[in-house]
Amino acid sequence: MKIKKVRIDGFGKWHDQDFDFTANPKIIYGPNEAGKTTLMAFLVSILFGFADGRGKNRFAQYIPKTTSNYGGSLLVEINGHDYVIKRQRGRNGGKVSVTDSQGRQGGEQELKQLLGPMDRSLYQALFSFGQRDLTAVDELNRDEWQQHLQQLGAVGSAQWDQLINQYQKQADHLYKPRGRKWPLNQDLHQYANLTDKINQARGKFHCYQDLQADLKTNKAKLRQAQAELQKQQPLLQKLAHLQQLWPVYYEWQSSHQTRPLADYLTDQQVTMAQELQVREKELRRQQQVYQQRLARIDHQSPQAPKHSPQSMPELQRLKEQVVELQAEEALQHRQQTQANQWQQELTAIKTRYRHPLPAPLTSQEKAELARLLNVQPLSRANTNQSNGDPSRAAMIGIIGGFVLFIIGLLANATFITAIGAIAAFATVMYLYYQRQGSHSAPVTTDSQAITAFGQKHGLQDFPLDQWLLIQGDLQRNAELAAQLQTAKQDQQRYDHQLAIFNQQLPPALQNLTLAAVRNKLDDLLEQGQQARQDIQANTREKATIANNLAQLNQDYSKIHQQKLAIYQQAGVHDDNQFTQYLANRSAAQSQALASDAYGQQLTAEDRQALAAYANRDELMTALAKTRYQLDQLNLTISHTHEEIQKDKVEIDSLVKDGTLSNLEQERANLAAKIWHEVQEWLRYQLAIQWINKALVGASADRYPAIIRQAEQYFALLTAHRYSRIRLTADGVKVIRRDQEVFLVEELSQGTAEQLYIALRLGFVTVMSDQANFPVIIDDGFVNFDNVRRQRMLALLEKIAEKNQVIYFTADDRIKDLDVKILDLQALNRE
């Protein structure tokens, strides 16, 4: 059970007040008079009824003084279902109503079904504790600890404890080991005095020896009968106890036998089937998502490119040709610029001579011409020396101009190219005039041979003295003509390539420049590449989706088969039938809980003993038979007593002094009285022992689990300083991690309180599957410092995983800790 919301119409100081208890653990702070105890009493009163107002409960009703409304409601969650429990003013604890989430209403009977065997006293004993309980923890001895754990372990043992106290009081009124005023104590003391008197009165009588032997035989017979009686009495008590338990056993057996015989599935299988349902739905959802994605991909597929994938290599080849043609175009542009310069230079040379220029002479022809002109080497050498070797300087100028000309062409710098050409031309002209001056004095030659040489080589139109000087210009003229011809051929070749390229282009690109064609080709290639990538991406995505769908189909089939396998065990075929099966199973489990409720009142030994009898009549027959045997034993004992008394009377007749007979008779009467008193006292003691053993048996299976859980919590609270808890003959002991042993009395008050809390919360954890109710703690950690309080809050967080925890405190130090609290003081100020 978990309390989610609280509505107080009127209760003590609270009226028209709502509280939210969804936080777990719920920590409620308030100083004295803030209303903590009132709120705590309200929670218990709504569940188990208002106080009746009689006697000491007169002030426990919390009748409000500021409103006529009395009562309120709780919104609780039980087994995953919400219920509103409302209690108002009325008789017998108030008028109560229970409303479920479907709006169905019930009353006291429905509340009892929700609470089960839990009542107010049992709830306060098991699920509620405070500082008063912690303060008294070190005053408990081992038996009291054992009894306390026994009460924790055996739910509903409070009534048995009351019965034990009642029997103990009745037994104490008969006999106490150290008492004097109780009847059996006085009779035993009187019996001892009479025996002493009889022994003195007998003296030295020897005549009753035979009677004494008979008396001895009868006493042996009496002891045997008494031993048999003592042996049969526990059996009679057990049968009488079984007779009392038979109605409970009958109800348990009836509910147990009416359970469905075929509860095919375990809780784990049910949980697995539900998980498989969820996973199956999720797989169907994922399949739909993938199918929608496939449809969206097919719908949004990119349009086919204008050029098929087979034309993409052709476009790439065209792009490469465009790049090559662009490079060739740039080269032709630079070459055309240079050709223009060459043409200018060629025109300047032709303009200088006014006649068509012949082909330049070869080296042999130049040598022959020099011979014909009879050029003297010595005079030339002298001339060269007198002029300072102008040919070397001219060569340097020509080379420097040519280098500048080449650099200008490579760098596409017209200015540098022009500078280089002008420098080379100026150097050539200087050399020309220098040579012309050096030949101002002609030498006598063979004029006929020279004329023939000039006509042969086309030099007849030029002055004779310039034939050798103009060879440089003629050579340059021939070179420029050859270069211009080569440039023209290159241009023609480029134009031819461009024409062929334009023919290969699509019609839309044939009239564009190379740069525009290249841009268009780049766009087409990019579009084609993008389209191909989109197609490939869609293809890959569709393949991935197909693989995922195949895997999902495989997983769906596997999960569906697993679910059907579980359904087959339950005898159902689909989800609707399984839902109905779960409803039937829940009803069967509710019936099983009712059976378990009866079963908790019976120990395993009781059920085994009761199972030996087919019906109540058979048990009553066994009980009557045992009683008859006991009656016969009592008759035998009584008859033997009579025989003994008869022997004693005869012995007394042999005694001259009649005092002995009187003493013997008085002692015999006293012995009979003692016998009956002892039987009555033993009945009480045997009943107490039987109840204790029954309680021990009922709780024995829970002791180890409670102690183990308590050891874990005690270690957590003490930072693993203490590791084990032991119940010994000397009392409750704890073992520190260094293996040193301490009694509870040796522990500090805070550590002893931690031990008590660990035991209480250990019980709550172990019993949470049987009785899950909110744990209410009233200022239980006053003696804890901040470190211990922080550990305690951490433990409450752990307990809150299974049980709701509600902690009331007036200690304002709780505000220093990093926890969320409900401040009643602040609420009152509002």
Backbone hydrogen bonds, N-H to C=O, Kabsch-Sander energy under -0.5 kcal/mol:
donor,donor_aa,acceptor,acceptor_aa,energy
2,K,77,E,-1.7
4,K,2,K,-0.5
4,K,75,L,-3.5
5,K,75,L,-1.4
6,V,19,F,-2.6
7,R,73,S,-2.7
8,I,17,Q,-3.1
9,D,7,R,-0.7
9,D,71,G,-1.7
10,G,71,G,-2.1
11,F,14,W,-2.9
12,G,62,Y,-2.6
14,W,11,F,-1.9
16,D,8,I,-0.6
16,D,9,D,-0.6
17,Q,8,I,-2.1
19,F,6,V,-2.7
21,F,4,K,-2.8
21,F,19,F,-0.6
26,K,805,V,-3.3
27,I,25,P,-0.6
27,I,820,K,-0.5
28,I,26,K,-0.6
28,I,807,Y,-3.3
29,Y,27,I,-0.5
29,Y,822,L,-2.6
30,G,809,T,-1.9
34,A,31,P,-1.7
39,L,35,G,-2.2
40,M,36,K,-2.6
41,A,37,T,-2.8
42,F,38,T,-2.1
43,L,39,L,-1.9
44,V,40,M,-1.8
45,S,41,A,-2.5
46,I,42,F,-2.5
47,L,43,L,-1.3
48,F,44,V,-2.8
49,G,45,S,-2.5
50,F,93,G,-2.2
57,N,54,R,-1.9
58,R,55,G,-1.5
59,F,56,K,-0.6
60,A,57,N,-1.2
71,G,10,G,-3.1
72,G,87,R,-2.1
73,S,7,R,-2.8
74,L,85,I,-2.4
75,L,5,K,-2.6
76,V,74,L,-0.7
76,V,83,Y,-2.9
77,E,2,K,-2.9
78,I,81,H,-3.0
81,H,78,I,-1.6
83,Y,76,V,-2.8
84,V,99,T,-2.7
85,I,74,L,-2.8
85,I,83,Y,-0.6
86,K,84,V,-0.7
86,K,97,S,-2.7
87,R,72,G,-2.5
88,Q,95,K,-2.5
89,R,70,Y,-1.0
94,G,91,R,-0.6
95,K,88,Q,-1.7
96,V,94,G,-0.5
97,S,86,K,-2.6
98,V,106,G,-2.1
99,T,84,V,-2.0
100,D,104,R,-2.5
101,S,82,D,-0.9
103,G,100,D,-1.9
106,G,98,V,-2.2
111,L,107,G,-1.9
112,K,108,E,-2.3
113,Q,109,Q,-1.8
114,L,110,E,-1.8
115,L,111,L,-2.5
116,G,112,K,-2.3
118,M,115,L,-1.4
123,Y,119,D,-2.6
124,Q,120,R,-2.7
125,A,121,S,-1.7
126,L,122,L,-1.8
127,F,123,Y,-3.0
129,F,776,I,-1.6
131,Q,778,D,-1.3
134,L,130,G,-1.6
135,T,131,Q,-2.6
136,A,132,R,-1.3
137,V,134,L,-1.3
139,E,136,A,-1.2
140,L,137,V,-1.1
145,W,141,N,-2.7
146,Q,142,R,-3.3
147,Q,143,D,-2.9
148,H,144,E,-2.7
149,L,145,W,-3.1
150,Q,146,Q,-2.4
151,Q,147,Q,-2.4
152,L,148,H,-2.1
153,G,149,L,-3.0
154,A,150,Q,-2.3
155,V,153,G,-0.8
157,S,154,A,-1.5
159,Q,156,G,-0.6
161,D,157,S,-2.4
162,Q,158,A,-2.1
163,L,159,Q,-2.1
164,I,160,W,-2.6
165,N,161,D,-2.5
166,Q,162,Q,-2.3
167,Y,163,L,-2.6
168,Q,164,I,-2.8
169,K,165,N,-2.4
170,Q,166,Q,-2.1
171,A,167,Y,-2.6
172,D,168,Q,-2.7
173,H,169,K,-1.6
174,L,171,A,-1.3
175,Y,171,A,-2.4
179,G,176,K,-1.5
184,L,174,L,-2.2
185,N,174,L,-0.6
186,Q,182,W,-2.2
187,D,183,P,-2.6
188,L,184,L,-2.4
189,H,185,N,-1.9
190,Q,186,Q,-2.5
191,Y,187,D,-2.7
192,A,188,L,-2.2
193,N,189,H,-1.7
194,L,190,Q,-2.5
195,T,191,Y,-2.3
196,D,192,A,-2.0
197,K,193,N,-2.1
198,I,194,L,-2.8
199,N,195,T,-2.5
200,Q,196,D,-1.6
201,A,197,K,-2.1
202,R,198,I,-2.3
203,G,199,N,-0.9
205,F,202,R,-1.5
209,Q,206,H,-1.1
212,Q,208,Y,-2.4
213,A,209,Q,-2.2
214,D,210,D,-2.3
215,L,211,L,-2.6
216,K,212,Q,-2.3
217,T,213,A,-2.3
218,N,214,D,-2.6
219,K,215,L,-2.3
220,A,216,K,-2.3
221,K,217,T,-2.5
222,L,218,N,-2.7
223,R,219,K,-2.9
224,Q,220,A,-2.5
225,A,221,K,-2.5
226,Q,222,L,-3.0
227,A,223,R,-2.9
228,E,224,Q,-2.5
229,L,225,A,-2.6
230,Q,226,Q,-3.0
231,K,227,A,-1.8
232,Q,228,E,-2.2
233,Q,229,L,-2.2
235,L,231,K,-0.6
236,L,232,Q,-2.4
237,Q,233,Q,-2.9
238,K,234,P,-2.8
239,L,235,L,-2.8
240,A,236,L,-2.8
241,H,237,Q,-2.6
242,L,238,K,-2.7
243,Q,239,L,-2.3
244,Q,240,A,-1.9
245,L,241,H,-2.1
246,W,242,L,-1.1
249,Y,245,L,-2.9
250,Y,246,W,-3.0
251,E,247,P,-2.3
252,W,248,V,-2.7
253,Q,249,Y,-3.0
254,S,250,Y,-2.5
255,S,251,E,-2.7
256,H,252,W,-2.5
257,Q,253,Q,-2.5
258,T,254,S,-1.7
259,R,256,H,-0.8
264,Y,262,A,-1.5
270,V,266,T,-2.4
271,T,267,D,-2.7
272,M,268,Q,-2.4
273,A,269,Q,-2.8
274,Q,270,V,-2.5
275,E,271,T,-2.5
276,L,272,M,-2.6
277,Q,273,A,-2.2
278,V,274,Q,-2.2
279,R,275,E,-2.8
280,E,276,L,-2.7
281,K,277,Q,-2.5
282,E,278,V,-2.5
283,L,279,R,-2.5
284,R,280,E,-2.3
285,R,281,K,-2.5
286,Q,282,E,-2.6
287,Q,283,L,-2.5
288,Q,284,R,-2.3
289,V,285,R,-2.4
290,Y,286,Q,-2.6
291,Q,287,Q,-2.6
292,Q,288,Q,-2.6
293,R,289,V,-2.2
294,L,290,Y,-2.4
295,A,291,Q,-2.4
296,R,292,Q,-2.6
297,I,293,R,-2.5
298,D,294,L,-2.6
299,H,295,A,-2.3
300,Q,296,R,-2.4
301,S,298,D,-0.7
311,S,308,S,-1.6
312,M,308,S,-0.6
312,M,309,P,-0.6
315,L,311,S,-2.6
316,Q,312,M,-2.4
317,R,313,P,-2.6
318,L,314,E,-2.7
319,K,315,L,-2.4
320,E,316,Q,-2.2
321,Q,317,R,-2.3
322,V,318,L,-2.5
323,V,319,K,-2.4
324,E,320,E,-2.4
325,L,321,Q,-3.4
326,Q,322,V,-2.9
327,A,323,V,-2.3
328,E,324,E,-2.7
329,E,325,L,-3.1
330,A,326,Q,-2.4
331,L,327,A,-2.2
332,Q,328,E,-3.0
333,H,329,E,-2.4
334,R,330,A,-2.3
335,Q,331,L,-2.9
336,Q,332,Q,-2.7
337,T,333,H,-2.0
338,Q,334,R,-2.2
339,A,335,Q,-2.8
340,N,336,Q,-2.4
341,Q,337,T,-1.7
342,W,338,Q,-2.9
343,Q,339,A,-2.9
344,Q,340,N,-2.2
345,E,341,Q,-2.5
346,L,342,W,-2.9
347,T,343,Q,-2.6
348,A,344,Q,-2.2
349,I,345,E,-2.0
350,K,346,L,-2.4
351,T,347,T,-2.6
352,R,348,A,-1.6
353,Y,349,I,-1.1
354,R,350,K,-1.3
366,K,362,T,-2.5
367,A,363,S,-2.1
368,E,364,Q,-2.4
369,L,365,E,-2.6
370,A,366,K,-2.2
371,R,367,A,-1.9
372,L,368,E,-2.5
373,L,369,L,-2.4
374,N,371,R,-1.0
375,V,370,A,-2.1
380,R,376,Q,-1.9
381,A,377,P,-3.0
382,N,378,L,-3.2
383,T,379,S,-2.8
384,N,380,R,-3.3
385,Q,381,A,-2.6
386,S,382,N,-3.0
387,N,383,T,-2.2
388,G,385,Q,-1.0
389,D,384,N,-3.1
392,R,389,D,-0.7
393,A,389,D,-1.0
394,A,390,P,-2.3
395,M,391,S,-2.3
396,I,392,R,-2.1
397,G,393,A,-2.2
398,I,394,A,-2.9
399,I,395,M,-3.0
400,G,396,I,-2.7
401,G,397,G,-2.7
402,F,398,I,-2.6
403,V,399,I,-2.6
404,L,400,G,-2.3
405,F,401,G,-2.6
406,I,402,F,-2.5
407,I,403,V,-2.7
408,G,404,L,-2.5
409,L,405,F,-1.9
410,L,406,I,-2.8
411,A,407,I,-2.7
412,N,408,G,-0.6
412,N,409,L,-0.7
413,A,408,G,-2.6
414,T,412,N,-0.7
417,T,413,A,-2.0
418,A,414,T,-2.7
419,I,415,F,-2.4
420,G,416,I,-2.4
421,A,417,T,-2.2
422,I,418,A,-2.7
423,A,419,I,-2.5
424,A,420,G,-2.3
425,F,421,A,-2.5
426,A,422,I,-2.8
427,T,423,A,-2.0
428,V,424,A,-2.1
429,M,425,F,-2.4
430,Y,426,A,-2.3
431,L,427,T,-2.3
432,Y,428,V,-2.1
433,Y,429,M,-2.5
434,Q,430,Y,-2.1
435,R,431,L,-2.2
436,Q,432,Y,-2.3
437,G,433,Y,-2.0
438,S,434,Q,-1.8
439,H,435,R,-1.2
440,S,437,G,-1.4
446,D,372,L,-1.0
447,S,445,T,-0.9
450,I,446,D,-2.0
451,T,447,S,-2.6
452,A,448,Q,-2.4
453,F,449,A,-2.3
454,G,450,I,-2.9
455,Q,451,T,-2.7
456,K,452,A,-2.2
457,H,453,F,-1.9
458,G,454,G,-0.6
458,G,455,Q,-0.5
459,L,454,G,-3.3
460,Q,454,G,-0.8
462,F,459,L,-1.7
466,Q,463,P,-1.5
467,W,464,L,-1.4
470,I,466,Q,-3.1
471,Q,468,L,-1.0
472,G,469,L,-0.7
474,L,470,I,-3.0
475,Q,471,Q,-2.9
476,R,472,G,-2.6
477,N,473,D,-3.0
478,A,474,L,-2.6
479,E,475,Q,-2.4
480,L,476,R,-2.9
481,A,477,N,-2.5
482,A,478,A,-2.5
483,Q,479,E,-2.8
484,L,480,L,-2.7
485,Q,481,A,-2.3
486,T,482,A,-2.6
487,A,483,Q,-2.7
488,K,484,L,-2.5
489,Q,485,Q,-2.6
490,D,486,T,-2.7
491,Q,487,A,-2.5
492,Q,488,K,-2.6
493,R,489,Q,-2.9
494,Y,490,D,-2.6
495,D,491,Q,-2.9
496,H,492,Q,-2.4
497,Q,493,R,-2.5
498,L,494,Y,-2.7
499,A,495,D,-2.2
500,I,496,H,-2.5
501,F,497,Q,-2.6
502,N,498,L,-2.5
503,Q,499,A,-1.8
504,Q,500,I,-1.3
505,L,501,F,-1.0
509,L,506,P,-2.0
510,Q,506,P,-0.5
510,Q,507,P,-1.0
512,L,509,L,-1.1
517,V,513,T,-3.1
518,R,514,L,-2.9
519,N,515,A,-2.4
520,K,516,A,-2.8
521,L,517,V,-3.0
522,D,518,R,-2.7
523,D,519,N,-2.5
524,L,520,K,-2.9
525,L,521,L,-3.1
526,E,522,D,-2.8
527,Q,523,D,-3.1
528,G,524,L,-2.9
529,Q,525,L,-3.2
530,Q,526,E,-3.1
531,A,527,Q,-2.9
532,R,528,G,-2.9
533,Q,529,Q,-3.0
534,D,530,Q,-3.1
535,I,531,A,-2.8
536,Q,532,R,-3.0
537,A,533,Q,-3.4
538,N,534,D,-3.1
539,T,535,I,-2.8
540,R,536,Q,-3.3
541,E,537,A,-3.2
542,K,538,N,-2.9
543,A,539,T,-2.5
544,T,540,R,-3.1
545,I,541,E,-3.3
546,A,542,K,-2.7
547,N,543,A,-2.8
548,N,544,T,-3.2
549,L,545,I,-3.4
550,A,546,A,-2.5
551,Q,547,N,-2.8
552,L,548,N,-3.5
553,N,549,L,-3.1
554,Q,550,A,-2.4
555,D,551,Q,-3.4
556,Y,552,L,-3.5
557,S,553,N,-2.7
558,K,554,Q,-2.5
559,I,555,D,-3.3
560,H,556,Y,-3.0
561,Q,557,S,-2.4
562,Q,558,K,-2.4
563,K,559,I,-2.8
564,L,560,H,-2.8
565,A,561,Q,-2.2
566,I,562,Q,-1.9
567,Y,563,K,-2.9
568,Q,564,L,-2.8
569,Q,565,A,-1.5
570,A,566,I,-1.6
571,G,567,Y,-0.8
571,G,568,Q,-0.6
572,V,567,Y,-2.7
578,F,574,D,-2.0
579,T,575,D,-2.5
580,Q,576,N,-2.1
581,Y,577,Q,-2.3
582,L,578,F,-2.6
583,A,579,T,-2.0
584,N,580,Q,-2.5
585,R,581,Y,-2.8
586,S,582,L,-2.7
587,A,583,A,-2.1
588,A,584,N,-2.3
589,Q,585,R,-2.5
590,S,586,S,-2.3
591,Q,587,A,-2.1
592,A,588,A,-2.2
593,L,589,Q,-2.4
594,A,590,S,-2.0
595,S,591,Q,-2.1
596,D,592,A,-2.9
597,A,593,L,-2.4
598,Y,594,A,-1.8
599,G,595,S,-2.6
600,Q,596,D,-2.3
601,Q,597,A,-0.5
601,Q,598,Y,-1.0
602,L,599,G,-1.4
607,R,603,T,-2.6
608,Q,604,A,-2.3
609,A,605,E,-2.5
610,L,606,D,-3.1
611,A,607,R,-2.1
612,A,608,Q,-0.5
612,A,609,A,-1.0
613,Y,610,L,-1.7
619,L,615,N,-1.6
620,M,616,R,-2.9
621,T,617,D,-2.4
622,A,618,E,-2.2
623,L,619,L,-2.5
624,A,620,M,-2.8
625,K,621,T,-2.5
626,T,622,A,-2.4
627,R,623,L,-2.5
628,Y,624,A,-2.5
629,Q,625,K,-2.5
630,L,626,T,-2.5
631,D,627,R,-2.8
632,Q,628,Y,-2.7
633,L,629,Q,-2.4
634,N,630,L,-2.9
635,L,631,D,-2.7
636,T,632,Q,-2.9
637,I,633,L,-3.1
638,S,634,N,-3.1
639,H,635,L,-3.4
640,T,636,T,-2.8
641,H,637,I,-2.7
642,E,638,S,-2.3
643,E,639,H,-2.6
644,I,640,T,-3.0
645,Q,641,H,-3.1
646,K,642,E,-2.8
647,D,643,E,-2.8
648,K,644,I,-2.6
649,V,645,Q,-2.5
650,E,646,K,-2.4
651,I,647,D,-2.5
652,D,648,K,-2.8
653,S,649,V,-2.0
654,L,650,E,-1.0
654,L,651,I,-0.7
655,V,651,I,-0.6
655,V,652,D,-0.7
656,K,654,L,-0.5
658,G,656,K,-0.7
660,L,657,D,-1.1
662,N,658,G,-1.7
663,L,659,T,-2.7
664,E,660,L,-2.8
665,Q,661,S,-2.7
666,E,662,N,-2.7
667,R,663,L,-2.7
668,A,664,E,-2.6
669,N,665,Q,-2.8
670,L,666,E,-2.3
671,A,667,R,-2.6
672,A,668,A,-2.4
673,K,669,N,-2.4
674,I,670,L,-2.9
675,W,671,A,-2.8
676,H,672,A,-2.2
677,E,673,K,-2.4
678,V,674,I,-3.2
679,Q,675,W,-2.6
680,E,676,H,-2.3
681,W,677,E,-2.7
682,L,678,V,-3.3
683,R,679,Q,-2.1
684,Y,680,E,-1.7
685,Q,681,W,-2.3
686,L,682,L,-3.4
687,A,683,R,-2.3
688,I,684,Y,-2.4
689,Q,685,Q,-2.8
690,W,686,L,-2.7
691,I,687,A,-2.5
692,N,688,I,-2.6
693,K,689,Q,-2.6
694,A,690,W,-2.7
695,L,691,I,-2.8
696,V,692,N,-2.8
697,G,693,K,-2.8
698,A,694,A,-2.3
699,S,695,L,-1.9
700,A,696,V,-1.3
701,D,697,G,-0.5
702,R,699,S,-1.2
703,Y,699,S,-1.5
706,I,702,R,-2.8
707,I,703,Y,-3.0
708,R,704,P,-2.8
709,Q,705,A,-2.5
710,A,706,I,-2.8
711,E,707,I,-2.5
712,Q,708,R,-1.8
713,Y,709,Q,-2.2
714,F,710,A,-3.1
715,A,711,E,-2.4
716,L,712,Q,-2.0
717,L,713,Y,-2.6
718,T,714,F,-1.9
719,A,716,L,-1.1
720,H,715,A,-4.5
721,R,718,T,-1.0
723,S,735,I,-2.6
724,R,735,I,-1.2
726,R,733,K,-3.1
728,T,726,R,-0.7
728,T,731,G,-2.4
731,G,728,T,-1.0
733,K,726,R,-3.2
734,V,742,F,-2.7
735,I,724,R,-2.2
736,R,734,V,-0.5
736,R,740,E,-3.2
737,R,721,R,-2.6
739,Q,736,R,-2.4
742,F,734,V,-2.6
744,V,732,V,-1.5
746,E,743,L,-1.1
747,L,743,L,-0.5
747,L,744,V,-1.5
752,A,748,S,-2.9
753,E,749,Q,-2.3
754,Q,750,G,-2.0
755,L,751,T,-2.1
756,Y,752,A,-2.2
757,I,753,E,-2.7
758,A,754,Q,-2.6
759,L,755,L,-2.3
760,R,756,Y,-2.7
761,L,757,I,-3.1
762,G,758,A,-2.2
763,F,759,L,-2.1
764,V,760,R,-2.1
765,T,761,L,-2.4
766,V,762,G,-2.4
767,M,763,F,-2.8
768,S,765,T,-0.9
769,D,766,V,-0.5
770,Q,767,M,-1.2
771,A,767,M,-3.7
773,F,771,A,-0.8
775,V,804,Q,-3.5
776,I,127,F,-2.5
776,I,774,P,-0.6
777,I,775,V,-0.5
777,I,806,I,-2.6
778,D,129,F,-2.1
779,D,777,I,-0.8
779,D,808,F,-3.6
782,V,779,D,-0.6
784,F,781,F,-1.4
789,R,785,D,-2.9
790,Q,786,N,-2.4
791,R,787,V,-2.1
792,M,788,R,-2.5
793,L,789,R,-2.5
794,A,790,Q,-2.1
795,L,791,R,-2.3
796,L,792,M,-2.6
797,E,793,L,-2.1
798,K,794,A,-1.6
799,I,795,L,-2.8
800,A,796,L,-2.5
801,E,798,K,-1.3
802,K,799,I,-2.0
803,N,799,I,-2.6
804,Q,1,M,-0.6
806,I,775,V,-3.3
807,Y,26,K,-3.0
808,F,777,I,-3.1
808,F,806,I,-0.5
809,T,28,I,-2.4
812,D,810,A,-0.7
814,I,811,D,-1.7
815,K,812,D,-1.5
816,D,813,R,-1.3
817,L,814,I,-0.9
819,V,817,L,-2.1
822,L,27,I,-2.7
823,D,821,I,-0.6
824,L,29,Y,-3.1
824,L,822,L,-0.9
827,L,823,D,-1.7
828,N,824,L,-2.4
829,R,825,Q,-1.8
830,E,826,A,-1.4
